[in-house]
Amino acid sequence: MLGRISEVMKDKYSLSHKFLVIASLLNDATASDDADAFDELKKIRDTFFHGSEISVSDFPTERIQRLVLKYMKLHLERA
């Protein structure tokens, strides 16, 4: 199923939209809040990768790890 979603969404939607679809499939109850968090984290990442300076202490590593681990666990539980 995810293969089909991946094919259909290829180059049509942003990474944030793709995250929302996957989050909705794995945990609809928190998908919207997690998508908002993803968008916020992605903006920080984009700012960093486009050359803006970000203090290491300001980089949201723990928040990113928690979000990634949450969805990895949900994916593994579903499989």
C-alpha positions as CSV (number, residue, x, y, z in Angstrom):
1,M,0.0,0.0,0.0
2,L,2.8,2.5,0.9
3,G,4.4,1.6,-2.4
4,R,1.3,2.7,-4.2
5,I,1.0,5.9,-2.2
6,S,4.7,6.6,-2.9
7,E,4.2,6.2,-6.6
8,V,1.0,8.3,-6.8
9,M,2.5,11.1,-4.7
10,K,5.8,11.2,-6.5
11,D,6.7,14.8,-7.4
12,K,3.2,16.0,-6.7
13,Y,3.3,16.9,-3.1
14,S,5.7,18.4,-0.6
15,L,7.6,16.4,2.0
16,S,5.2,17.9,4.6
17,H,2.2,16.6,2.7
18,K,3.8,13.1,2.4
19,F,4.5,13.1,6.1
20,L,0.9,13.9,6.9
21,V,-0.4,11.1,4.7
22,I,1.9,8.6,6.4
23,A,1.2,10.0,9.9
24,S,-2.5,9.7,9.2
25,L,-2.2,6.1,8.2
26,L,-0.1,5.1,11.2
27,N,-1.8,7.3,13.9
28,D,-4.7,9.4,12.8
29,A,-5.3,10.7,16.4
30,T,-2.1,12.7,16.5
31,A,-1.3,13.1,12.8
32,S,-2.3,16.8,12.6
33,D,-0.3,17.8,15.6
34,D,2.7,15.7,14.5
35,A,2.5,17.3,11.0
36,D,2.6,20.7,12.6
37,A,5.7,19.7,14.6
38,F,7.2,18.2,11.4
39,D,6.7,21.5,9.6
40,E,8.3,23.5,12.4
41,L,11.3,21.1,12.5
42,K,11.6,21.1,8.7
43,K,11.8,24.9,8.7
44,I,14.6,24.8,11.1
45,R,16.4,22.2,9.0
46,D,15.8,24.1,5.9
47,T,17.2,27.3,7.5
48,F,20.3,25.4,8.6
49,F,20.9,23.7,5.2
50,H,20.5,27.0,3.3
51,G,23.4,28.4,5.2
52,S,21.9,30.3,8.1
53,E,23.8,29.8,11.4
54,I,22.0,27.9,14.1
55,S,23.5,27.3,17.5
56,V,24.1,23.6,18.3
57,S,22.1,24.1,21.5
58,D,19.2,25.5,19.5
59,F,19.0,22.6,17.1
60,P,16.0,20.4,18.0
61,T,17.8,17.1,17.9
62,E,15.7,15.5,20.7
63,R,12.4,16.6,19.2
64,I,13.4,15.2,15.8
65,Q,14.5,11.9,17.4
66,R,11.3,11.5,19.3
67,L,9.2,12.1,16.2
68,V,11.2,9.7,14.1
69,L,11.2,7.0,16.8
70,K,7.5,7.4,17.3
71,Y,6.7,6.7,13.6
72,M,9.3,4.0,13.3
73,K,7.6,2.2,16.2
74,L,4.2,2.7,14.8
75,H,5.3,1.4,11.5
76,L,6.9,-1.7,13.1
77,E,3.8,-2.4,15.2
78,R,1.7,-2.2,12.0
79,A,3.9,-4.6,10.1
